[in-house]
Every structure is written in C-alpha cells, then in structure tokens.
Amino acid sequence: VQLQASGGGLVPAGGSLRISCVASGGIVSMDAVAWYRQAPGNEREWVGTWRRRDTTASYADSVEGRFVLSGDNAKNTAYLAMTDLKPEDTGLYYCNLLDHINGLDYWGHGTLVTVSS
C-alpha cells in the first residue's frame, strides 16, 4: 500500500488550500488518518486526526477553526481543507493512515504548503 499526499502549493496569507491523501496498491481499512506538518528547522507537529467510525476529527489548537479534516473511505482518500492560512502554516504536510483492523499504519510522502505574507 502506498500513501500519497498532494495538492500543496504557494498561497498568500488568508488564502485557502485543500490537500489530499490517497491510499493505493492494496486493501486497506482507512480507520483514521492523522495529519502532521513540519516546517524547516522545526520538529514534526501534529495537525489533526480524522476518524472514520464517527466521521469526527480533532485538531491542534493552532489550526482549530481554520482547518477541516474529512475522508472518503470508498475512495481511500482523506482531505485536509485549510482556510485563513498564515505564514506559520508553511511546511511539509504528511498523512498517516491508521488501519486498526490489520494493525498497520502507513506514511505518505509530504506535500509542501507555502504561505506568503
């Protein structure tokens, strides 16, 4: 199974962007998808987690109210919709798929989001 995040880009402060995370190449149970980001010189930071069971999500305080996580299990795809972006949101965004049924988790290559001031 491969996990690929895409949709990053350069946006001005205050702008919006939606990035996707697609699992392919095998059978996977997308029970939860966690998102992380890492800015240059910083440690990886948890952004939020979407859960398929009740389609709820939890968020880091820094993005609460601006970011929305969702998922489409039929497409093995998770989404991170970002609004009111700030320069401090700049970083490489990663998705981490959690397959509870099989006890596995998968990491994708990140997609770069750059927010200009």
Beta strands, then each sheet from edge to edge (+ up, - down):
strand 1: 2-6
strand 2: 9-12
strand 3: 17-24
strand 4: 32-38
strand 5: 45-51
strand 6: 56-59
strand 7: 67-72
strand 8: 77-82
strand 9: 91-99
strand 10: 104-107
strand 11: 111-116
sheet 1: 1+ 3- 8+ 7-
sheet 2: 2+ 11+ 9- 4+ 5- 6+
sheet 3: 2+ 11+ 9- 10+
end
